[in-house]
Amino acid sequence: MKRVAGTAVGMALLIALTLCVGLYRTLHAPASVSVVSPMGDYLIESVRVSGLLAPLGGVAYLRVIERAAPANVYRTPLFDTQHIDFSTTSENSRYLDAIVWVRFDKQMQHFFISMPQWRADWRNRFISNTPFEAGGNG
C-alpha cells in the first residue's frame, strides 16, 4: 500500500515538474516576430506556443517589452496564430495598437482584445501577466 502511494506521489511530482518546465520554456521562448513600436518605446514580440501547453500548436501570445526598462514585460492571453497581423501597428501617447486586434493602454497597463471568435482559455492564467478585456469583433 505504501509503495502504491509513493508511486502516485512520485508521478504527481513528475507531472507537475514537467508542466512547470513547459511553462518556463513558453514564457522565455524566442519570438517568432519582433517589431519596434512606431514611437520606439516598446518591442512587440509574437511568441508561438508549443510543447505540452499547446501540443497541436496554433496559438501564440504577444510580449510587449518597455525598451527603457526591459524588466517591464506585458503578456497577452493566448490567441489563434491566424490573427497575427502587424500591418497596422500604431501608437500615440496613451495607446499602442500592437496588432490589428490588440490594443495596449500604456498608462493603465491593460490589454483590449477584440479578435473575432476569441475564447478564454485555462492556460491564460499562466501565460498572461497583464489585465485584459476581451470581446467584440473589432
PyMOL commands that set and color helices and strands:
alter all, ss='L'
color gray80, all
select helices_A, chain A and resi 2-27+51-53+81-83+124-127
alter helices_A, ss='H'
color red, helices_A
select strands_A, chain A and resi 33-36+42-49+59-66+73-75+79-80+90-91+95-99+102-105+110-113+132-134
alter strands_A, ss='S'
color yellow, strands_A
deselect
rebuild
show_as cartoon
